[in-house]
Amino acid sequence: MVELMGPGTPLSVDSITSVLHPTGLGQAELWSVLSVETSGCGYLPDRRPKILFERHVFSRLTGHRFDAQYSDISQPTPGGYGASGAHQYQRLTIALELDAVAALQSASWGLGQIMGEHYRDAGYANVEDMVAAMVASEQCQLQAMLAFVSAQSLIAPLRAHDWCAFAHHYNGPNYAANNYDGLLAQFYAHFAGGSTPDLQVRSAQIYLSYAGFLVAAVDGVPGAATRRAVLAYQAHTGVAQTGVIDAGLLTALSRRA
């Protein structure tokens, strides 16, 4: 059985630079896609990767043999997702008991929500290895996403900001129904203006969420909710309540995680 909870290490400046450099993409393009796919964070507060279980993929991969008895997780048509977050793992757990490999291939994983069935394009020999990487770190999640984008010849349209072409192949032919291309354009306009996330703040937000301290969003913006979470953490651990995010705080938070 593949372990579904791990360190959940956040992105760092070095990890983003090392993965982006060969593609010629900038951070604004990257964060545009990540914001649409996962609101810019690859993990749940319990350190499991964000997933979405696709019942129609599981149905196809298992020859429809579970459609009648397990209609929630196996149907020829998309949909029936239910709540995001932990509920998706409830669905995955049932599918794992029926057909583990097909189950892992039927979920989309991590920052870029890459389907498990695309493990080869994501750079892995099998889906189990891909999932293990998704569990390990956001850098691995990002590497898998960009390997998939490259394998699908989507670097050029993303670099050219051809949102429709990218959305059509990355999100599917019905992308316009969800305004996928429009959202990409909106986020790019925001991030291209110099508003990409502060990765130190973002890491603190992720680690605070792992530790059970509420942050409004994992967005790399040091807002009031983040400051309250830092103060609460500092009070809980008995250190000076400064509300400041610095290297010492990140070290303490990462050790706790």
Secondary structure, 3 states (H helix, E strand, C coil): CCCCCCCCECCCHHHHHHHHHHHCCCHHHHHHHHHHHHCCCCECCCCCECEEECHHHHHHHCCCCCCCCCCCCCCCCCCCCCCCCHHHHHHHHHHHHHCHHHHHHCEEECCCCEEHHHCCCCCCCCHHHHHHHHHHEHHHHHHHHHHHHHHCCCHHHHHCCCHHHHHHHHCCCCHHHHCHHHHHHHHHHHHHCCCCCCHHHHHHHHHHHHCCCCCCCCCCCCCHHHHHHHHHHHHHHCCCCCCCCCHHHHHHHHHHC
